[in-house]
């Protein structure tokens, strides 16, 4: 998140619309990220497409401790569109994405200001079930990104939140999964140690 010349671009593409773009503008030597979204639609597309956003972000600021890493992000992401966040390493793409399913809640000292709405509901409201939110808003990472839990608990996490409780069944699933990934021999003796290393 540090450095000058940081930028983040968001584009939305579909058969009927290839015109939603957002770009962050660097500000001098700061690491500030600003996104403004601009719709460029022809009148015939407006008549044919319901432009109700699936995700709406309003004035999102994000902090790690006192260090502000995302600045005033506002954009809308539409249902049934492919949306891409493009930018250099460290510009805030992953921090922004983790904000959409509250994975940043697991990072000590992380906090946000502003609003993120999914289907019109504030995902940071006090009554939000974070586990249900993460079932609906998933992420696939380029590199492994384990939870701060044991190796066993990381692999059993998904099945557990979907209701699997039988310890024997979980143990078989963890072993099978690790064997299929070619990791069983490497980690079988340390399943109950931290997955973070």
GROMACS elastic network, one bead per residue, 0.5 to 0.9 nm:
[ bonds ]
;  ai    aj funct       b0    kb
    1     6     6  0.85458   500
    1    31     6  0.69993   500
    1    69     6  0.61809   500
    1    70     6  0.89108   500
    1    89     6  0.83769   500
    1    91     6  0.56064   500
    1    92     6  0.62527   500
    2     6     6  0.85578   500
    2    30     6  0.84164   500
    2    31     6  0.60035   500
    2    69     6  0.82012   500
    2    90     6  0.69833   500
    2    91     6  0.78866   500
    3     6     6  0.70456   500
    3    29     6  0.74733   500
    3    30     6  0.71462   500
    3    31     6  0.57512   500
    3    90     6  0.84070   500
    3    91     6  0.86505   500
    4    26     6  0.73668   500
    4    27     6  0.81825   500
    4    28     6  0.72736   500
    4    30     6  0.55943   500
    4    31     6  0.53851   500
    4    32     6  0.84216   500
    5    25     6  0.86848   500
    5    26     6  0.57810   500
    5    27     6  0.80862   500
    5    28     6  0.80031   500
    5    29     6  0.73366   500
    5    30     6  0.80049   500
    5    31     6  0.72076   500
    5    91     6  0.87947   500
    6    24     6  0.79843   500
    6    25     6  0.79470   500
    6    26     6  0.59387   500
    6    27     6  0.89691   500
    6    30     6  0.85652   500
    6    31     6  0.61478   500
    6    32     6  0.74470   500
    6    33     6  0.70864   500
    6    87     6  0.75854   500
    6    88     6  0.69282   500
    6    89     6  0.86676   500
    6    90     6  0.77828   500
    6    91     6  0.52370   500
    6    92     6  0.85923   500
    7    23     6  0.71676   500
    7    24     6  0.50730   500
    7    25     6  0.62579   500
    7    26     6  0.62948   500
    7    31     6  0.87987   500
    7    32     6  0.85461   500
    7    33     6  0.64974   500
    7    34     6  0.83223   500
    7    86     6  0.83124   500
    7    87     6  0.56629   500
    7    88     6  0.69764   500
    7    91     6  0.60889   500
    7    92     6  0.85811   500
    8    22     6  0.80201   500
    8    23     6  0.58545   500
    8    24     6  0.51018   500
    8    25     6  0.81070   500
    8    33     6  0.71145   500
    8    34     6  0.81366   500
    8    35     6  0.75663   500
    8    85     6  0.66097   500
    8    86     6  0.56275   500
    8    88     6  0.75275   500
    8    91     6  0.65420   500
    8    92     6  0.75364   500
    8    93     6  0.70752   500
    9    21     6  0.72381   500
    9    22     6  0.54652   500
    9    24     6  0.62780   500
    9    35     6  0.77761   500
    9    84     6  0.77693   500
    9    85     6  0.55100   500
    9    87     6  0.61511   500
   10    20     6  0.79088   500
   10    21     6  0.56067   500
   10    23     6  0.64967   500
   10    24     6  0.88558   500
   10    35     6  0.82877   500
   10    37     6  0.84425   500
   10    83     6  0.67368   500
   10    84     6  0.53652   500
   10    86     6  0.62239   500
   10    87     6  0.88508   500
   11    18     6  0.79010   500
   11    19     6  0.75059   500
   11    20     6  0.55229   500
   11    22     6  0.64396   500
   11    23     6  0.88088   500
   11    82     6  0.80996   500
   11    83     6  0.54822   500
   11    84     6  0.53361   500
   11    85     6  0.68423   500
   11    86     6  0.82626   500
   12    17     6  0.76787   500
   12    18     6  0.61419   500
   12    19     6  0.68071   500
   12    20     6  0.51953   500
   12    21     6  0.66784   500
   12    77     6  0.77437   500
   12    78     6  0.81155   500
   12    81     6  0.61482   500
   12    82     6  0.54099   500
   12    84     6  0.64656   500
   13    16     6  0.81778   500
   13    17     6  0.59188   500
   13    19     6  0.71145   500
   13    20     6  0.74786   500
   13    81     6  0.58848   500
   13    82     6  0.52213   500
   13    83     6  0.64235   500
   13    84     6  0.84429   500
   14    17     6  0.50945   500
   14    18     6  0.58625   500
   14    80     6  0.78110   500
   14    81     6  0.54159   500
   14    82     6  0.63759   500
   15    18     6  0.73847   500
   15    81     6  0.87398   500
   16    45     6  0.69897   500
   16    48     6  0.89877   500
   16    49     6  0.82842   500
   17    20     6  0.76554   500
   17    40     6  0.89631   500
   17    41     6  0.75306   500
   17    45     6  0.75861   500
   17    81     6  0.83443   500
   18    21     6  0.85929   500
   18    40     6  0.88203   500
   18    41     6  0.89087   500
   19    38     6  0.84075   500
   19    39     6  0.65967   500
   19    40     6  0.54893   500
   19    41     6  0.68333   500
   20    37     6  0.70218   500
   20    38     6  0.62471   500
   20    39     6  0.53488   500
   20    40     6  0.65984   500
   20    41     6  0.84855   500
   20    83     6  0.89079   500
   21    36     6  0.83402   500
   21    37     6  0.59912   500
   21    38     6  0.61994   500
   21    39     6  0.74126   500
   21    40     6  0.86453   500
   22    35     6  0.57039   500
   22    36     6  0.53599   500
   22    38     6  0.67041   500
   22    75     6  0.78404   500
   23    33     6  0.89262   500
   23    34     6  0.73512   500
   23    35     6  0.53850   500
   23    36     6  0.64612   500
   23    37     6  0.76392   500
   24    32     6  0.84039   500
   24    33     6  0.54104   500
   24    36     6  0.72923   500
   24    73     6  0.89737   500
   25    32     6  0.79056   500
   25    33     6  0.65221   500
   25    34     6  0.59186   500
   25    35     6  0.75360   500
   26    29     6  0.78188   500
   26    30     6  0.70534   500
   26    31     6  0.69292   500
   26    32     6  0.60453   500
   26    33     6  0.64315   500
   26    34     6  0.76652   500
   27    30     6  0.56007   500
   27    31     6  0.73560   500
   27    32     6  0.62971   500
   27    33     6  0.82361   500
   28    31     6  0.84735   500
   28    32     6  0.89400   500
   29    32     6  0.87181   500
   30    33     6  0.88595   500
   31    68     6  0.87498   500
   31    69     6  0.70369   500
   31    70     6  0.85073   500
   31    91     6  0.77733   500
   32    68     6  0.81788   500
   32    69     6  0.67664   500
   32    70     6  0.65370   500
   32    71     6  0.59352   500
   32    91     6  0.88071   500
   33    69     6  0.74949   500
   33    70     6  0.55834   500
   33    71     6  0.53316   500
   33    72     6  0.77186   500
   33    73     6  0.75454   500
   33    91     6  0.75296   500
   33    92     6  0.77157   500
   34    70     6  0.75420   500
   34    71     6  0.56745   500
   34    72     6  0.59738   500
   34    73     6  0.56457   500
   34    74     6  0.81948   500
   35    71     6  0.83365   500
   35    72     6  0.73587   500
   35    73     6  0.51298   500
   35    74     6  0.61339   500
   35    75     6  0.70959   500
   36    73     6  0.71909   500
   36    74     6  0.61434   500
   36    75     6  0.65115   500
   37    74     6  0.72033   500
   37    75     6  0.54793   500
   37    76     6  0.74411   500
   38    75     6  0.87946   500
   41    44     6  0.82172   500
   41    45     6  0.63010   500
   41    46     6  0.65227   500
   42    45     6  0.54754   500
   42    46     6  0.65175   500
   42    47     6  0.89793   500
   43    46     6  0.51083   500
   43    47     6  0.63800   500
   43    48     6  0.88775   500
   44    47     6  0.51923   500
   44    48     6  0.64450   500
   44    49     6  0.87944   500
   45    48     6  0.51197   500
   45    49     6  0.59395   500
   46    49     6  0.54868   500
   46    50     6  0.74753   500
   46    51     6  0.77738   500
   47    50     6  0.79919   500
   49    52     6  0.88970   500
   50    53     6  0.88840   500
   51    78     6  0.68106   500
   51    79     6  0.83147   500
   52    77     6  0.89789   500
   52    78     6  0.65915   500
   52    79     6  0.75649   500
   52   119     6  0.89189   500
   53    56     6  0.63209   500
   53    76     6  0.58015   500
   53    77     6  0.55708   500
   53    79     6  0.63274   500
   53   118     6  0.83106   500
   53   119     6  0.74455   500
   53   120     6  0.84501   500
   54    76     6  0.75202   500
   54    77     6  0.58782   500
   54    78     6  0.51117   500
   54    79     6  0.51832   500
   54    80     6  0.89390   500
   54   117     6  0.80420   500
   54   118     6  0.57063   500
   54   119     6  0.52533   500
   54   120     6  0.77133   500
   55    75     6  0.82633   500
   55    76     6  0.57323   500
   55    77     6  0.50575   500
   55    78     6  0.67663   500
   55    79     6  0.81457   500
   55   100     6  0.85901   500
   55   116     6  0.71347   500
   55   117     6  0.56064   500
   55   119     6  0.64641   500
   55   120     6  0.76997   500
   56    74     6  0.75386   500
   56    75     6  0.60218   500
   56    77     6  0.64349   500
   56    78     6  0.86962   500
   56   115     6  0.79895   500
   56   116     6  0.57790   500
   56   117     6  0.50438   500
   56   118     6  0.65498   500
   56   119     6  0.83020   500
   56   120     6  0.76954   500
   57    60     6  0.65499   500
   57    73     6  0.68295   500
   57    75     6  0.52065   500
   57    76     6  0.62098   500
   57    77     6  0.85182   500
   57   114     6  0.77988   500
   57   115     6  0.58432   500
   57   117     6  0.63831   500
   57   118     6  0.88517   500
   58    72     6  0.75657   500
   58    73     6  0.64757   500
   58    75     6  0.68411   500
   58    76     6  0.86876   500
   58   114     6  0.58135   500
   58   115     6  0.51076   500
   58   116     6  0.63932   500
   58   117     6  0.83727   500
   59    71     6  0.75866   500
   59    74     6  0.51705   500
   59    75     6  0.87646   500
   59   113     6  0.75817   500
   59   115     6  0.67693   500
   59   116     6  0.88842   500
   60    70     6  0.70984   500
   60    71     6  0.65032   500
   60    74     6  0.65470   500
   60    96     6  0.89935   500
   60   112     6  0.68961   500
   60   113     6  0.56384   500
   60   115     6  0.62100   500
   60   116     6  0.75736   500
   61    68     6  0.71306   500
   61    69     6  0.74374   500
   61    72     6  0.53290   500
   61    73     6  0.67383   500
   61   111     6  0.85836   500
   61   112     6  0.55648   500
   61   113     6  0.50910   500
   61   114     6  0.62925   500
   62    67     6  0.84755   500
   62    68     6  0.57745   500
   62    69     6  0.56672   500
   62    71     6  0.69125   500
   62    72     6  0.87585   500
   62    95     6  0.81605   500
   62    96     6  0.82562   500
   62    99     6  0.86153   500
   62   110     6  0.75190   500
   62   111     6  0.59634   500
   62   113     6  0.64182   500
   62   114     6  0.87194   500
   63    66     6  0.61756   500
   63    67     6  0.53798   500
   63    69     6  0.56664   500
   63    70     6  0.71545   500
   63   109     6  0.78948   500
   63   110     6  0.56363   500
   63   111     6  0.53427   500
   63   112     6  0.60500   500
   63   113     6  0.85308   500
   64    67     6  0.52655   500
   64    68     6  0.65188   500
   64    69     6  0.72156   500
   64   107     6  0.83726   500
   64   108     6  0.80756   500
   64   109     6  0.56400   500
   64   111     6  0.66667   500
   64   112     6  0.88775   500
   65    68     6  0.79139   500
   65   108     6  0.81878   500
   65   110     6  0.59619   500
   65   111     6  0.75914   500
   66   109     6  0.84326   500
   66   110     6  0.89994   500
   68    71     6  0.71918   500
   69    91     6  0.83968   500
   69    92     6  0.69134   500
   69    95     6  0.84281   500
   70    73     6  0.69984   500
   70    91     6  0.87810   500
   70    92     6  0.66747   500
   70    95     6  0.81491   500
   70    96     6  0.76596   500
   70   112     6  0.88882   500
   72   113     6  0.89826   500
   72   114     6  0.79781   500
   73   114     6  0.86434   500
   77    81     6  0.78669   500
   77    82     6  0.89393   500
   77    83     6  0.71582   500
   78    81     6  0.59097   500
   78    82     6  0.84946   500
   78    83     6  0.83420   500
   79    82     6  0.85147   500
   85    93     6  0.64995   500
   86    93     6  0.75258   500
   87    90     6  0.83697   500
   87    91     6  0.64230   500
   87    92     6  0.83630   500
   87    93     6  0.72183   500
   88    91     6  0.58675   500
   88    92     6  0.88109   500
   88    93     6  0.86733   500
   89    92     6  0.79857   500
   89    93     6  0.82410   500
   90    93     6  0.75342   500
   90    94     6  0.83590   500
   91    94     6  0.84521   500
   91    95     6  0.88063   500
   92    95     6  0.51559   500
   92    96     6  0.60314   500
   92    97     6  0.85932   500
   93    96     6  0.52116   500
   93    97     6  0.62190   500
   93    98     6  0.86548   500
   94    98     6  0.59578   500
   94    99     6  0.84377   500
   95    98     6  0.51762   500
   95    99     6  0.62762   500
   95   103     6  0.89353   500
   95   104     6  0.73874   500
   96    99     6  0.51192   500
   96   100     6  0.68889   500
   97   100     6  0.53278   500
   97   101     6  0.74519   500
   97   102     6  0.87831   500
   97   103     6  0.86611   500
   97   139     6  0.81246   500
   98   101     6  0.57261   500
   98   102     6  0.58212   500
   98   104     6  0.57053   500
   98   105     6  0.88867   500
   98   139     6  0.81180   500
   99   103     6  0.63656   500
   99   104     6  0.60106   500
   99   105     6  0.83715   500
   99   112     6  0.82735   500
   99   116     6  0.83010   500
  100   103     6  0.78419   500
  100   116     6  0.71925   500
  100   117     6  0.88714   500
  100   118     6  0.85552   500
  100   123     6  0.79428   500
  100   134     6  0.89479   500
  100   137     6  0.72231   500
  101   104     6  0.81481   500
  101   123     6  0.79046   500
  101   130     6  0.76948   500
  101   133     6  0.62146   500
  101   134     6  0.54351   500
  101   135     6  0.88662   500
  101   136     6  0.83408   500
  101   137     6  0.56300   500
  101   138     6  0.71992   500
  101   139     6  0.84343   500
  102   105     6  0.54734   500
  102   106     6  0.80340   500
  102   123     6  0.80300   500
  102   124     6  0.79482   500
  102   130     6  0.72135   500
  102   133     6  0.81863   500
  102   134     6  0.76861   500
  103   106     6  0.58796   500
  103   107     6  0.77937   500
  103   134     6  0.82025   500
  104   107     6  0.52648   500
  104   108     6  0.84204   500
  104   110     6  0.63896   500
  104   111     6  0.76973   500
  105   108     6  0.75539   500
  105   109     6  0.88136   500
  105   110     6  0.67611   500
  105   111     6  0.75467   500
  106   110     6  0.81218   500
  106   147     6  0.81956   500
  106   148     6  0.82308   500
  107   110     6  0.56034   500
  107   111     6  0.88139   500
  108   111     6  0.88195   500
  112   115     6  0.87207   500
  115   122     6  0.65728   500
  115   123     6  0.80129   500
  115   124     6  0.74851   500
  116   120     6  0.88258   500
  116   121     6  0.80075   500
  116   122     6  0.57064   500
  116   123     6  0.60929   500
  116   124     6  0.72331   500
  117   120     6  0.51094   500
  117   123     6  0.59438   500
  117   124     6  0.84903   500
  118   121     6  0.53308   500
  118   122     6  0.66717   500
  118   123     6  0.67253   500
  119   122     6  0.86294   500
  121   124     6  0.88452   500
  121   125     6  0.82564   500
  122   125     6  0.54874   500
  122   128     6  0.81757   500
  123   126     6  0.85541   500
  123   127     6  0.89279   500
  123   128     6  0.62150   500
  123   129     6  0.88081   500
  123   130     6  0.82839   500
  123   133     6  0.76811   500
  124   127     6  0.83315   500
  124   128     6  0.67571   500
  124   130     6  0.89482   500
  125   128     6  0.56725   500
  126   129     6  0.85735   500
  128   131     6  0.88389   500
  128   132     6  0.82205   500
  128   133     6  0.75755   500
  129   132     6  0.54206   500
  129   133     6  0.63004   500
  129   134     6  0.88364   500
  130   134     6  0.61639   500
  130   135     6  0.86329   500
  131   134     6  0.51793   500
  131   135     6  0.63326   500
  131   136     6  0.88895   500
  131   161     6  0.73516   500
  132   135     6  0.50573   500
  132   136     6  0.65245   500
  132   137     6  0.87408   500
  132   161     6  0.88483   500
  133   136     6  0.52280   500
  133   137     6  0.60555   500
  133   138     6  0.86379   500
  134   138     6  0.57935   500
  134   139     6  0.86779   500
  135   138     6  0.62896   500
  135   158     6  0.89810   500
  135   161     6  0.87528   500
  140   143     6  0.87360   500
  140   144     6  0.89709   500
  141   144     6  0.64487   500
  141   145     6  0.68151   500
  142   145     6  0.85680   500
  145   196     6  0.86123   500
  146   149     6  0.76210   500
  146   150     6  0.89699   500
  146   151     6  0.82251   500
  146   154     6  0.65391   500
  146   195     6  0.62510   500
  146   196     6  0.65548   500
  147   150     6  0.81113   500
  147   151     6  0.88746   500
  147   153     6  0.86422   500
  147   154     6  0.62316   500
  147   195     6  0.72996   500
  147   196     6  0.75903   500
  148   154     6  0.82815   500
  148   194     6  0.68720   500
  148   195     6  0.67768   500
  148   196     6  0.63514   500
  149   152     6  0.80956   500
  149   153     6  0.59822   500
  149   154     6  0.61615   500
  149   192     6  0.87159   500
  149   193     6  0.79472   500
  149   194     6  0.55729   500
  149   195     6  0.60977   500
  149   196     6  0.76852   500
  150   153     6  0.51000   500
  150   154     6  0.61619   500
  150   155     6  0.87561   500
  150   190     6  0.86601   500
  150   191     6  0.65386   500
  150   192     6  0.51699   500
  150   195     6  0.50232   500
  150   196     6  0.80307   500
  151   154     6  0.52268   500
  151   155     6  0.65026   500
  151   156     6  0.86837   500
  151   187     6  0.80855   500
  151   190     6  0.76287   500
  151   191     6  0.50509   500
  151   192     6  0.61864   500
  151   193     6  0.63846   500
  151   194     6  0.60476   500
  151   196     6  0.83541   500
  152   155     6  0.54141   500
  152   156     6  0.60847   500
  152   157     6  0.84091   500
  152   170     6  0.89787   500
  152   171     6  0.81749   500
  152   174     6  0.66313   500
  152   175     6  0.89947   500
  152   190     6  0.87753   500
  152   191     6  0.50914   500
  152   192     6  0.60434   500
  152   193     6  0.82226   500
  152   194     6  0.89276   500
  152   195     6  0.82611   500
  153   157     6  0.56191   500
  153   174     6  0.89497   500
  153   191     6  0.83994   500
  153   192     6  0.79118   500
  153   195     6  0.87393   500
  154   157     6  0.52285   500
  154   158     6  0.80297   500
  154   195     6  0.73824   500
  155   158     6  0.70374   500
  155   159     6  0.81614   500
  155   170     6  0.89713   500
  155   173     6  0.84250   500
  155   174     6  0.59907   500
  155   177     6  0.78624   500
  155   178     6  0.85211   500
  156   159     6  0.55518   500
  156   160     6  0.59970   500
  156   161     6  0.87295   500
  156   164     6  0.87544   500
  156   170     6  0.63269   500
  156   171     6  0.82583   500
  156   173     6  0.77205   500
  156   174     6  0.64458   500
  157   160     6  0.52172   500
  157   161     6  0.63201   500
  157   162     6  0.87223   500
  158   161     6  0.54122   500
  158   162     6  0.63754   500
  158   163     6  0.89070   500
  158   164     6  0.88574   500
  159   162     6  0.50862   500
  159   163     6  0.64424   500
  159   164     6  0.53772   500
  159   165     6  0.82806   500
  159   170     6  0.77809   500
  159   173     6  0.88978   500
  160   163     6  0.51258   500
  160   165     6  0.62095   500
  160   170     6  0.82820   500
  161   164     6  0.73155   500
  164   167     6  0.85106   500
  164   169     6  0.79156   500
  164   170     6  0.72974   500
  165   168     6  0.88731   500
  165   169     6  0.79041   500
  165   170     6  0.73376   500
  166   169     6  0.53202   500
  166   170     6  0.62478   500
  166   171     6  0.87164   500
  167   170     6  0.50726   500
  167   171     6  0.61197   500
  167   172     6  0.86742   500
  168   171     6  0.50794   500
  168   172     6  0.62545   500
  168   173     6  0.86002   500
  169   172     6  0.51864   500
  169   173     6  0.61630   500
  169   174     6  0.86437   500
  170   173     6  0.50157   500
  170   174     6  0.60658   500
  170   175     6  0.85562   500
  171   174     6  0.51674   500
  171   175     6  0.61761   500
  171   176     6  0.85501   500
  172   175     6  0.52073   500
  172   176     6  0.60394   500
  172   177     6  0.84914   500
  173   176     6  0.51305   500
  173   177     6  0.59779   500
  173   178     6  0.85205   500
  174   177     6  0.51794   500
  174   178     6  0.61453   500
  174   179     6  0.85747   500
  175   178     6  0.52301   500
  175   179     6  0.61247   500
  175   180     6  0.85969   500
  175   184     6  0.67471   500
  175   188     6  0.80306   500
  176   179     6  0.51280   500
  176   180     6  0.61326   500
  176   181     6  0.86287   500
  176   184     6  0.83410   500
  177   180     6  0.51504   500
  177   181     6  0.62616   500
  177   182     6  0.86713   500
  177   183     6  0.86579   500
  177   184     6  0.83249   500
  178   181     6  0.50551   500
  178   182     6  0.61341   500
  178   183     6  0.50627   500
  178   185     6  0.85451   500
  178   187     6  0.83516   500
  178   188     6  0.85689   500
  179   183     6  0.58683   500
  179   185     6  0.78382   500
  180   183     6  0.77065   500
  180   184     6  0.82438   500
  181   184     6  0.77119   500
  182   185     6  0.75725   500
  182   186     6  0.83643   500
  183   186     6  0.53367   500
  183   187     6  0.63022   500
  183   188     6  0.81584   500
  184   187     6  0.54606   500
  184   188     6  0.53526   500
  184   189     6  0.89397   500
  185   188     6  0.57927   500
  185   189     6  0.82287   500
  186   189     6  0.78056   500
  186   190     6  0.85962   500
  187   190     6  0.53343   500
  187   191     6  0.60940   500
  188   191     6  0.56747   500
  189   192     6  0.82490   500
  190   193     6  0.53755   500
  190   194     6  0.83478   500
  191   194     6  0.80635   500
  191   195     6  0.82795   500
  192   195     6  0.85590   500
  193   196     6  0.87288   500
  193   197     6  0.82058   500
  194   197     6  0.59633   500
